[in-house]
């Protein structure tokens, strides 16, 4: 049976429970333990699949096609493992399960209540992933903040598990804030005290308190928190702001968070942490040899979390290429033919991001045309690939009204059309092509060079696809369909051979990028941007030398 660590948060949201949970899991994994993480979210949506990116950030998709919270992306990037449907549970899913059981008569006419029926289902889900003997430790991050009404059933479930399971099999890590008041030049512990008090009033007492802070916690501050929150001094962990989230595991290692947890869980057999690859990655990340500037053309650029996996993939690929990737957000809604050169000036590469709906589409198409004609390295993901197809149809094939039926149902040239299996579906959530699917790659293509293989598997999240009725027309005009699904004929990858780097993919390669296994397409794209930058710099230097001569 696995042991369980629950990570809760207090004082305020966005303190970084997901990063702390992932960092602790990374340290335990590095010591040779089998670890996984799951996220319990308090909202009533069944999953984030129908949530607006402005509401919730990106929707992360797992190998088995689950639409999940973006924190699962952090878990995968840190642990280099695949998560699944079991790793993310919402209040909506809990209630849906209980209501279905009630309708089926499973409760034999009893009154169905939050306690015990909802909490029993929460406990069942919390322990489900740890019952098959696959893991030594299961970390569970509880979404929301202690004191939220919607979080109470989850906290109550943890209280019951603390009572039901052996004391050495369950523990609670509580993340709080120790703010620094600059006017008084003091760190204040009162918010942490109140947060722990509020948690304790529910019957759950933290074993470890992790304190998010801008300034170092001295021993007096730690002793004060320990005294008033009724924990050992060693259980008060400093979590200083870091320059990158990937530093946090090393900060937690220095604070001995993992050792304290192992002691509390009575785990005596573990090794020294093996973090050589992690430290090498951090060295390359912190000390790059060059810089490239990438334009991110999107519709949700106001909220960085909307493109979280893409931004993290740039970090992974930048480290491999030993360059700092500076991302410039460009809102596609404000790109026109008149200002596109000005908007994209100084870029070394252009990524057109995924999205849904009509808004900002024409700006994306104009940006793709600019990259194609100017020889600027281009990378299109999902909708970005579809925009490249539409742009090529309009400006190369002469199909002036080429479009996607998602945006224009009456277009006479639907080069992007709804997938056949999607046409009869009326529901929204969980109905797209989701999860990992195989793709066959054409030998000798750019995709083959990037992946180093002719058979790959990548994750999908889409309803629309390239219309194969136009396949011959596009191929005769020079566009290479270098990747296809063998079973359906779905075009997965498009590219232009007479271009420094021009590739679009229907899937989402950013979802599988990790610190130890960066996404090959991002590595190739950043490598092309680096080469483009070097060529541009050499040309400018040559011109300056001529002028001086």
Number of C-alpha atoms within 10 A of each C-alpha: 13 20 21 24 23 23 24 24 27 24 20 14 14 11 18 16 24 25 18 22 26 28 27 26 26 26 26 27 21 19 17 15 18 16 23 26 26 26 26 21 25 22 17 15 15 20 22 26 23 14 14 13 19 14 11 16 19 27 27 23 28 24 20 15 21 22 25 27 25 23 25 24 28 22 26 21 25 23 23 16 12 16 22 18 15 15 23 25 23 22 22 16 19 20 18 14 13 21 15 11 13 16 10 10 11 12 13 9 9 9 8 13 10 13 12 13 16 21 21 18 18 25 17 12 18 27 17 12 19 20 11 10 11 13 16 18 24 22 26 24 24 23 23 21 23 24 17 10 10 17 19 17 19 21 22 20 22 24 17 16 20 20 12 10 12 11 13 15 18 24 24 22 25 24 28 30 25 25 18 16 10 8 6 8 8 12 18 16 19 14 16 25 22 16 23 26 16 17 22 14 11 15 13 21 21 21 21 24 30 26 23 22 19 16 15 14 19 10 11 10 17 20 17 15 24 19 13 15 21 16 17 15 18 15 22 25 22 23 24 17 15 11 9 11 14 20 15 20 24 17 18 21 17 12 18 16 25 21 17 16 21 15 11 16 19 13 15 8 9 14 12 10 15 15 16 10 11 17 14 12 19 17 13 18 23 15 12 16 12 14 18 22 19 24 23 23 27 24 26 23 18 12 15 16 19 24 22 20 25 24 17 20 26 24 25 27 28 27 26 20 22 22 22 23 25 17 17 15 16 22 19 25 16 14 23 16 13 9 11 17 15 9 16 22 10 14 19 25 27 26 27 28 24 25 20 14 10 12 13 19 20 18 23 29 24 20 28 29 21 18 22 21 9 11 16 22 26 29 27 27 24 25 26 27 28 27 29 30 25 27 25 23 22 18 12 13 15 11 17 15 16 22 25 26 17 16 14 14 11 12 13 13 20 22 24 23 20 17 16 11 11 14 11 7 10 8 8 9 14 16 16 19 18 20 20 20 16 16 23 20 25 19 14 11 18 23 24 18 16 15 16 14 13 17 15 15 16 19 22 23 23 20 18 22 21 25 18 15 10 14 15 10 13 19 12 10 12 14 18 19 21 25 27 20 17 12 8 7 13 17 21 24 27 27 26 18 14 11 16 16 23 25 27 28 26 28 27 25 22 25 23 25 27 24 23 15 14 23 22 20 23 23 23 20 25 29 21 21 26 25 16 21 20 16 12 14 12 12 12 12 12 12 12 11 10 9 8 7 6
